[in-house]
Amino acid sequence: MEKQFIMLQQELLQYYGFLDCHLQRQETLEGVEKLGIYFVPTGPVAEDQLHVHLQSHLAEVDMDGVLIPLPYLPRNEAGEVDEQALTLIFLEDEAFEQNWEAILPPEEEDQDVAVLNKNRRVQRLQCLEQVTNVIPQLEEEALSRRFVGTWEIDRFECRHMDGTVTYPMGKDLVGLLVYTPEGMVSSQVMQQHRPNFKNPNYSLATSQEMCSACQSYVAYYGTYDVNARSGQVTHYIDGSLFPNWIGTELILSFEFSENLLILQSSQLEFAKNVVTAKLIWRRC
């Protein structure tokens, strides 16, 4: 990468707080070379202000820059930015797909040049078709990445059919929810200050002690899948403290709010009642 691009890339990462950024020369449909500025924002971007800042730097290389926000930068097996994949996402001319016939080369154009330009247009249309399929996949993968990590329970409430709200584990509770990049999930929630068994030998606990311990603890693990269109994450339960959950699917609607993950399940049987359960998790 050229020195000026490296300096600009570092500046964008440092001063604008982008999660990731990559600069790459790209030829537009009209054959004009521009600079594709692919970036992963952390929040809203003041594009007008950013454009002014960029142009002052790009004047040195005599090239216009095009801002292209992405959920994440595609990378190859070596961990390097996949520049070939980025060329498929370079949609500088938003009206191209609708107006491509209007920019066909004139008939009197040199035949070889006309054939070359036609091939380039066909290739671009094919790229547009690929992007139509690729971008939703990128968005879904990016959304799945937001789940990855460790979350601490903030609140667990159940809303009953009559509108009343209860807190099965009380308001003073602890718990962790873990999503791994490999697609595994583990969830544990318990009441605070659970009483110890009288006998330190677990196998000698009374039926009452075992019952109380199980009712004050929820735990399971398995795999998960995120559906961006439906706004739901499905937990496929492989193991659970409550054996009836093993082999079942727990479908939860989700919402991200700053550093919070809000999961909600409707029509869940809990303590002999049908409730809507809401769990609010805070990223650790």
QUIFENSUL-V66936 format. One record per backbone hydrogen bond with DSSP energy under -1.0 kcal/mol. CO is the residue of the C=O (numbers start at 1). NH is the residue of the N-H. E is the energy in kcal/mol with one decimal. If there is no record, write none. Layout:
co={CO CO}
nh={NH NH}
e={E E}
This chain:
co={2 3 4 5 6 7 8 9 10 11 12 12 20 22 24 26 28 32 34 35 36 37 38 39 40 45 46 47 48 49 50 51 52 54 55 57 58 58 64 66 68 74 76 80 81 82 83 86 89 92 93 95 96 99 100 101 106 110 111 112 113 114 115 116 117 118 119 120 121 122 123 124 125 126 127 128 130 131 134 135 136 137 138 139 140 141 144 149 150 151 152 155 157 158 159 160 164 166 167 172 174 175 176 177 178 179 180 183 184 185 186 187 188 189 190 201 202 206 207 208 209 210 211 212 214 216 218 219 220 221 221 222 223 225 227 227 231 232 233 234 235 236 237 239 242 243 245 248 250 252 253 255 257 259 260 261 262 263 264 265 268 270 273 275 276 277 278 279 280 280 281 282}
nh={6 7 8 9 10 11 12 13 14 15 16 18 40 38 36 34 31 28 26 66 24 68 22 70 19 47 50 51 52 53 54 55 56 58 59 60 61 63 35 37 39 82 79 76 83 86 87 89 91 94 96 99 100 102 103 104 109 114 115 116 117 118 119 120 121 122 123 124 125 126 127 128 129 130 131 132 134 135 138 139 140 141 142 143 144 145 147 179 284 177 282 280 278 166 276 163 160 158 170 192 190 153 188 151 186 149 183 224 180 222 178 220 176 218 174 204 205 210 211 212 213 214 215 216 217 191 189 241 187 238 239 185 236 234 231 232 254 227 252 225 250 223 247 221 245 246 248 237 235 233 264 262 260 283 257 281 255 279 253 277 275 273 270 268 159 265 157 263 154 155 261 152}
e={-2.2 -2.3 -2.1 -2.8 -2.3 -1.8 -2.4 -2.1 -2.1 -3.1 -1.4 -1.0 -2.7 -2.4 -3.0 -3.1 -1.9 -2.7 -3.0 -2.8 -2.0 -2.7 -2.8 -2.6 -2.7 -1.6 -2.3 -3.1 -2.0 -1.9 -2.6 -2.7 -1.4 -3.0 -1.5 -1.3 -1.1 -1.2 -2.8 -3.0 -1.7 -2.6 -2.1 -2.7 -1.3 -1.6 -1.4 -1.0 -1.4 -1.1 -1.5 -2.5 -1.1 -1.1 -1.1 -1.3 -1.8 -2.7 -2.6 -2.2 -2.8 -2.6 -2.4 -2.1 -2.3 -2.6 -2.5 -2.3 -2.7 -2.2 -2.2 -2.6 -2.2 -2.2 -2.9 -2.1 -2.6 -3.0 -2.6 -2.8 -2.3 -2.5 -2.6 -2.4 -2.2 -1.7 -1.0 -2.5 -2.7 -2.6 -3.4 -2.8 -2.9 -2.6 -2.3 -2.1 -3.1 -2.8 -2.3 -1.9 -2.9 -2.0 -2.4 -3.1 -1.9 -2.5 -1.7 -1.9 -2.5 -2.4 -2.9 -2.2 -1.8 -3.1 -2.4 -1.8 -1.5 -2.5 -2.4 -2.5 -2.3 -2.2 -2.1 -1.0 -1.3 -1.9 -2.7 -2.5 -2.7 -2.3 -1.9 -2.5 -3.2 -2.9 -1.3 -1.6 -2.1 -3.0 -2.6 -1.7 -2.9 -1.9 -2.9 -2.4 -2.1 -1.3 -2.2 -2.3 -2.7 -3.0 -2.2 -3.1 -2.0 -2.6 -2.2 -2.9 -1.3 -2.9 -2.7 -2.4 -2.8 -1.4 -3.3 -3.1 -2.7 -2.7 -2.5 -2.9 -3.3 -1.6 -2.7 -3.6}
